[in-house]
Amino acid sequence: MENYKLASVKPSVAEFKVGVDNVIFSVDTQHNRLLILLVKRYKEPYANYFSLPGTLVRVGESLEAAADRTLSEKIEVENLYLEQLYTFGEPGRDPRDQKNNQDQRYLSVSYFALVRYEDTNLITTGNRKAVWHLLKETPQLAFDHNRILDYGYQRLRNKLEYSPIAFKVLPEAFTLNDLYQFYTTVLGEHFSDYSNFRARLLKLGFLTDTGLKVSRGAGRPATLYRFDEDAFALLKDKPLVFI
């Protein structure tokens, strides 16, 4: 009896196209609104859907450069800090996976940022105009961008617990109520009682009294504080600093 060996079939290796998608949050402190930057697509797939600002990475271009490039076409803001969020690459996340070639996949390397609403200008030229959209009223987005957005929002909430990210978007001098309103805008009105929030922050010792006060309507003038980065450095590795 002859022996036959079954030839092993090697699975084909997927070819990837890499894109970047940016989750850019802004807190409108004057109206206590949490906003997300979106663009409307003008071609397929998902024509006329909103999406996160994104682009495919060009030859010889770094991921960070691609993220900066697509944002520079949508928004003007000083000192924008982008932090890499996560890589999304499940098969079928992009309809072009199946349309072009089953061995070709589209990856999304997402980035995250929080900017001051008052310091940004949206660029109105071009086909893909950017808009600020209320986070709580986000529509169904293109691709898996709702999932990316949810992931980014969770990162924002987590960073508020242990990092000084809030002070990057608040004015240099602020009241404790300004800071509390910022937190309630992002985390919801029931995240903490104001009295407990105030007492905890003052006890931590990284807020400096400027000696100045501001009057806003009825009631006693409120003290203006500044963030002391050196004092905070002693606490930066401790979780749940603010909450």
QUIGI-V378868 format. One record per helix or strand of 2 or more residues. SS is the DSSP state (H for helix, E for strand). FROM is the first residue (numbers start at 1). LEN is the number of residues. If there is no record, write none. Layout:
<<SS/FROM/LEN> <SS/FROM/LEN>>
This chain:
<<E/15/14> <E/33/8> <E/50/2> <E/53/4> <H/63/10> <E/75/2> <E/83/6> <H/96/5> <E/104/13> <H/117/3> <E/121/2> <E/130/5> <H/135/3> <H/145/18> <H/165/4> <H/176/12> <H/194/11> <E/207/8> <E/222/6> <H/229/5>>
